[in-house]
Amino acid sequence: MHIVLTLLMGGITGLIIRLATPGREPRSALASAAIGVVGAIIADYAIHQTECCIQNGTVGPIGTIVGALILLSIDRYWRSKPQ
C-alpha cells in the first residue's frame, strides 16, 4: 500500500505542478506525471534513509511536492540550455 500511495501522490503532484508552472510546457502530461512519480520515489527513499518525519509510511504530500519540484526544475533547466 505504501508504494501505491507514493506513486499516486507523485502522479497527481506532477500533473498539478505542470498546471501551476507558467509558460508553454514542452513535455506531455504523462511525462510530467512520470517525473512527479520519480520525484516522489526519490523523496521517499531519501526520507526513509534519514529517518525523518514519516506519516503512515509515506513521505506525505510535502515530500512528494519537494521531490517533484526538484526534478521538474532540473528537467526544465536541461531543456532550456542551448545545444
C-alpha atoms as one frame of an Amber mdcrd trajectory, in Angstrom:
protein
   0.000   0.000   0.000   2.913   2.312   0.734   4.241   2.121  -2.852   0.775
   2.636  -4.331   0.257   5.797  -2.271   3.681   7.128  -3.238   3.024   6.501
  -6.941  -0.446   8.020  -6.775   0.694  11.123  -4.917   3.660  11.536  -7.267
   1.499  11.338 -10.377  -1.043  13.802  -9.052   1.709  16.155  -7.899   3.394
  16.051 -11.312   0.145  16.986 -13.019  -0.619  19.782 -10.554   2.870  21.226
 -10.901   2.526  21.064 -14.694  -0.623  23.161 -14.458   0.982  25.589 -11.998
   4.156  26.338 -13.978   3.891  29.357 -16.265   4.614  29.231 -19.970   4.401
  26.528 -22.585   5.464  23.084 -21.436   7.481  21.012 -23.930   6.570  17.695
 -22.288   3.294  15.814 -22.270   1.051  15.438 -19.248   2.088  11.796 -18.972
   5.772  12.794 -18.868   5.025  15.360 -16.145   3.199  12.720 -14.118   6.131
  10.322 -14.594   8.596  12.961 -13.398   6.345  13.540 -10.384   6.342   9.804
  -9.625  10.137   9.591  -9.886  10.448  12.657  -7.643   8.141  11.059  -5.090
  10.141   7.837  -5.121  13.423   9.713  -4.652  11.945  11.803  -1.834  10.519
   8.663  -0.224  13.904   6.940  -0.367  15.760   9.992   0.990  13.345  10.490
   3.880  13.443   6.804   4.808  17.247   6.842   4.771  17.450   9.899   7.022
  14.588   8.622   9.207  12.832  11.983   9.179   9.156  12.515   9.869   7.138
   9.826   8.139   3.366   9.714   8.328   1.667   6.381   7.697   4.737   5.014
   5.935   4.713   7.591   3.116   6.609  10.829   2.654   3.390  12.774   2.598
   2.300  15.458   0.185   5.032  17.936   1.115   7.836  15.459   0.476   6.234
  14.466  -2.804   5.892  18.078  -3.904   9.500  18.871  -2.999  10.826  15.826
  -4.851   8.725  16.537  -7.938   9.639  20.242  -7.923  13.337  19.438  -7.815
  13.094  17.005 -10.729  10.859  19.266 -12.810  13.250  22.176 -12.211  16.211
  20.068 -13.325  14.265  18.930 -16.406  13.289  22.491 -17.301  16.900  23.671
 -16.838  18.270  20.935 -19.128  15.678  21.667 -21.803  16.383  25.406 -21.744
  20.157  25.046 -22.264  21.261  25.901 -25.808  22.680  22.932 -27.665
